[in-house]
Structure formats: structure tokens, C-alpha cells
Amino acid sequence: MYRILLALGLLVVLYFLIRRAVQKIKGRNEPERLAPGKNHMVQDPVCLVFVPRGTAITEEIGGQTYYFCSRSCAQKFQEKLAG
């Protein structure tokens, strides 16, 4: 009885290993991601409101782009970083 359970367990492990190898070969290892467009929602780091990327206020700070809902939030963020 234990031999049968052990054999079934090994078959299950073998199945998942083979499935993973086939996915890597086919190039499906990375999940599909949608390219962010203008309607993609981004979160303001100050007030935590979500705004569409196309209408957000953008500031590049330290080589990274931040998105804000308003100029006042962008100013608060820069003041917080400076202080």
C-alpha cells in the first residue's frame, strides 16, 4: 500500500516538474502584463488617491517618475523629501 502511495506522489512531482520545464521552453514563465496606457490608474503617494495616468501630474525625482493628483500633493511630496 505504501509503495502505491509513494509511486503516486512521485508521479505528481514528476508531472509538475515536466510542466514547469515545458512552460520555460515555451517562454510562458513570465506572467502576461498589460502595457500601462493613459487610462491605467496610478496612486498618488501623498493622499493615496488613484488617478488616471493620462491626467496625473508627473514629477521626476531622483530618476524615478511619480504621479500626483494635484500640484499641491507634488509640492508636499517634494517638501517631505527635502525635509
Secondary structure as UniProt FT lines:
FT   HELIX           2..26
FT   TURN            38..39
FT   STRAND          41..43
FT   TURN            45..47
FT   STRAND          50..52
FT   HELIX           53..55
FT   STRAND          57..61
FT   TURN            62..63
FT   STRAND          64..68
FT   HELIX           71..82
//
